[in-house]
């Protein structure tokens, strides 16, 4: 029984550390506006590809959407 309690404690500790790291990552992404920057870059890519398409280029939008979304 003591070994099982140690394993459970270890798993709970790992879960807490993962949650703390995730929370810190979200806080840093918010502070440095990384999420907003990524959205802006995605919009710029879409606009650039539309211009490319208007000038006669071919764009595989299925592949683009897989990467962007």
C-alpha positions, 0 to 999 in steps of 0.5 A, spaced: 500 500 500 505 504 501 508 504 494 501 505 491 501 511 495 507 514 493 506 513 486 499 516 486 503 522 490 508 522 484 502 523 479 499 528 483 505 532 483 507 531 476 500 534 474 500 540 478 507 541 475 504 541 468 498 545 470 503 550 473 507 550 467 501 551 462 499 557 466 505 560 466 506 559 458 499 562 457 501 568 462 507 569 458 503 569 451 498 574 453 504 578 456 508 578 450 501 578 445 504 572 442 497 569 440 495 576 437 501 576 433 500 569 430 493 571 428 495 577 425 501 573 421 495 568 419 491 574 416 497 577 412 499 570 409 491 569 407 491 576 404 498 575 400 496 568 398 489 571 395 494 577 391 498 571 389 492 567 386 489 574 383 496 574 379 495 567 376 498 563 381 495 557 384 494 556 391 492 549 395 487 552 400 486 545 403 493 545 405 493 552 407 487 551 412 491 545 415 497 549 417 493 556 419 487 553 423 
